[in-house]
Amino acid sequence: MFADYYLLYTVKPERHERARTVLDSLSSQGLPVYEPFLFEVELRAVLVRRIRPEQALKIVNMTLNFVNIVSEELIHDKAA
């Protein structure tokens, strides 16, 4: 969802709009966002396919200020 927030896909622009709607709503309500440990690596990998690595790194670093990273074990235990 975060990649869709930052990237506009001309073939499917609705992906971008949906991601912006959801994430902007979470942000405006002050709701926390939790992502697994691999989130940072995965977001970078997707972004660098479409934009310069320096830009991708800035976006990821900024995003990490608003995301709570949790271990996969914690997510698994809670989900189970």
C-alpha positions in Angstrom: 0.0 0.0 0.0 2.8 2.4 0.8 4.4 1.9 -2.7 1.0 2.7 -4.2 0.8 5.8 -2.1 4.1 7.2 -3.5 3.9 5.9 -7.1 1.3 6.6 -9.7 0.7 3.7 -12.1 -0.8 5.0 -15.3 -2.4 1.7 -16.1 -4.2 1.5 -12.7 -4.4 5.0 -11.2 -7.1 3.8 -8.8 -4.4 2.0 -6.8 -2.8 5.3 -6.0 -6.1 6.9 -5.0 -7.1 4.1 -2.8 -3.8 4.0 -1.0 -3.9 7.8 -0.5 -7.4 7.6 0.9 -6.6 4.9 3.4 -3.2 6.2 4.6 -4.4 9.8 4.8 -7.4 8.7 6.8 -5.2 6.7 9.2 -2.9 9.7 9.5 -5.7 12.3 10.1 -7.1 10.1 12.9 -3.8 9.6 14.5 -4.1 5.8 14.2 -0.8 3.8 14.5 0.4 1.8 11.5 2.3 -1.5 12.2 4.5 -3.2 9.6 6.7 -6.3 9.8 10.5 -6.0 10.0 10.9 -6.6 6.3 8.7 -3.6 5.4 11.7 -1.3 4.9 13.5 -3.6 2.6 10.4 -4.4 0.6 9.4 -0.8 0.2 12.9 0.2 -1.0 12.9 -2.7 -3.5 9.6 -1.6 -5.0 10.5 2.1 -5.1 13.9 1.7 -6.8 12.3 0.0 -9.7 10.5 3.2 -10.6 12.6 6.1 -9.1 16.2 6.9 -8.3 17.7 5.1 -5.3 18.4 8.4 -3.6 14.8 9.4 -3.8 13.6 6.0 -2.7 15.9 6.2 0.4 14.5 9.6 1.4 10.9 8.3 1.0 11.6 5.2 3.0 13.4 7.1 5.8 10.5 9.6 6.0 7.9 6.8 6.0 9.7 5.0 8.9 8.9 8.0 11.1 5.2 7.2 10.8 5.3 3.4 10.9 5.8 1.1 13.9 8.1 -1.8 12.9 7.4 -5.1 14.7 9.0 -8.5 14.6 7.4 -11.2 12.5 7.2 -13.4 15.6 5.0 -10.8 17.4 2.7 -10.5 14.3 2.5 -14.3 14.0 1.8 -14.8 17.7 -1.0 -12.1 17.7 -2.5 -13.4 14.5 -2.5 -17.0 15.6 
